[in-house]
Amino acid sequence: ADQYVLDYARIYNLPAVVFRNSCVYGLHQYGNEDQGWIAHFLIKALKGAPITIFGNGKQVRDILYIEDLVTALLLAHDCIEITRGEAFNIGGGVENAVSLLEVLEKIEAIHGQPLNIRFQDWRVGDQVYYVSDTSKFSRMTGLASRH
């Protein structure tokens, strides 16, 4: 899909930009274990329901606060003459990289009750480490993640 957007932008001179988002979190999110996993963990914790972790929980992801994503989208629009036809990795970067276990520990501390965590085998295709390299977007627009 990324390549189609980039091709159409180039062929038809469209002011299009591709964002490859990392793990977005924020208010009013109702996630599941694959998309919006932080919200998914929080909802499960509040319900006292089991939280399933595939693998050992040490896998690392960078998290991106929704307000930072919206800021990046607006900035890409405002800078469309330099961002058009480009694909960008948009995420929290190294500064906002956490393991699943770290997130669960924070939820448990805030919730004040032990979480019901279950571990299952790794899923095919799961990455051990994913942190977005946001340097291209930062270099072109001057934006750095705030949260």
Protein Blocks (a to p, Z undefined) as FASTA:
>chain_A
ZZmmmmmmmmnopacddddddddddehiacdfknoplmmmmmmmmnopacddehjhlacc
ddddfklmmmmmmmmmmmmmmmgopacdddebjmlgccfklmmmmmmmmnopacdddddd
ddehiafbdcddfklmmmmnopacfZZ
